[in-house]
């Protein structure tokens, strides 16, 4: 194997890790932990799934802001309050967490496994 192949493989591995590892500074919780936090009025609960997915099934207390609209709607969220994010599997909410952190939100939480782990 030549050096170019090794570099190429290393870049692919780094890209995959970058995509699956949680964003630094975004707290990760389980659906079970979320149940304990739902009563906290000082948190903003955001579901980043599509309106259709949200309408079909959602957790009471969550507001729907689809991921593709979050960049334009983040000004409706309070930066000094924690934002708890959920989607179907945890991938879109993880991306949303990255977006909010880059926008200056300090307290961001992602629900690992998303709605697929909610019962």
Buried (B, 14 or more C-beta within 10 A) or exposed (E): EEEEEEEEEEEEEEEEEEEEEBBEEBEBBEBEEBEEBEEEEEBBBBBBBBEEBBEEEBBEBBEBBBBEEBBEEBEEBEEEBBBBBBBBBBBBBBBBBBBBBEBEBEBBBBBBBBBEBBE
